[in-house]
């Protein structure tokens, strides 16, 4: 007789002893572990999030009925996993990876643990390939690479989500899978993103994992882990590039603080538990660019964090800044003055930097950044003076031209090759005789003409990622063609 026992088939039983809001104390689960899924009668499902001397502490993540002391609970001795696979493309799911778009069941290819381990150092490789964001300030001055963890930080209503959704739109037809994870936001905010997915045909390469403010504390806690697990399937199994947006980790931290207080854990700074840093760092560490032996896929994380009155020294902002590869800082004053996207170049940084930039972009963008920063400094100095010299006036005008070139509207990502043309045109003096208010019109006519007359220049530039002598000559000819049409 074969007496072998499959431990993954063993089921352990316990009894509900007490319930505090969404935290249930269960006795009798002697062999349980953190992250294990527990079934509580027919009424609810939960995840083990801690222990005390007598009980396993379970966070409710799905509930259809009433839970009361004495209810029977059971659990398989295995970690909590969720279904993953290509079937999730084009779908909106909840924090249990169950469909919430009313379009029926999703056929899963595998199951992945939600608290997966980050790739080891030997499983990773250097970040050398750019992830085009479609936002001119970012691609020119704060480049982001595939596999990077780049924080988007700023006060509420400063355009943080717009930066993330522009990055998603930019991935159309690139083969990159985009996952938008909504954590604790209002249904109206989620509806705007869903409408964008519908309007711009993002569903072909996009997934939404949503746990709104109306969802339970447990679902808001699990949402970013589930989104990452879905992304890991495409990275590990398919060798694809993945972009995951966490919108936002501030609300995730609020949820975890609420959980921890119910678990009677000692509060620390700002009433957050001491392990909140570990919680978020463990999450973002799962972003990586895998080695060739592991399939060569990548997963890029863009976590969003909200500040209060621009204070980046708060507990959660300072935590997330220290665990990411750079930050994109959204400036409230710039936003109020109408400069959009309101990215503060002085406070924003990418620690990967020019390593991932196109050669063409690297050779041109440094000059543009210097011009822009000098303009900001000069503008600050001249605000307190009644009059300025002709030389300073000329420098201010040139700086305003740079600022106009960097502005762009929401949901209009700019291809990398068009950004290079913009930089090259500026360097060649194409905008020298143009008033700042007419810069957009002139640039638009230039790009339209190149698309119509010389589309091969754009194709060649996207392929070479550099400005060859032939491309330069072709662009200069186009500048000459439009030279007499300056406004």
Secondary structure, DSSP 8 states (H G I E B T S, - for coil): ------GGG-EEEEEEEEEETTEEEEE--TT--TTBEEEETTTEEEEEEEE-SS-EEEEEEEESS---TT-EEEEESSB-EEEESGGGTT-EE-TTS-B-SSS-----SEEEETT-----GGGB----SB---S-HHHHHHS--BTT-B-EEEESTTSSHHHHHHHHHHHTTTTT-EEEEEEES--HHHHHHHHHHHHHTTGGGTEEEEEE-TTS-HHHHHHHHHHHHHHHHHHHHHH--EEEEEEE-HHHHHHHHHHHHHHTT----GGG--TTHHHHHHHHHTT-EEB-GGGTS-EEEEEEEEE-STT-TTSHHHHHHHHHSSEEEEE-HHHHHTT-SS-B-TTT-EESSGGGGS-HHHHHHHHHHHHHHHHHHHHHHHHTT-S---HHHHHHHHHHHHHHHHH---TT----HHHHHHHHHHHHTTTTTTS-GGGHHHHHHHHHHHHHHH-HHHHHHHHHH-S--HHHHHHHHHHHHHHHTT--
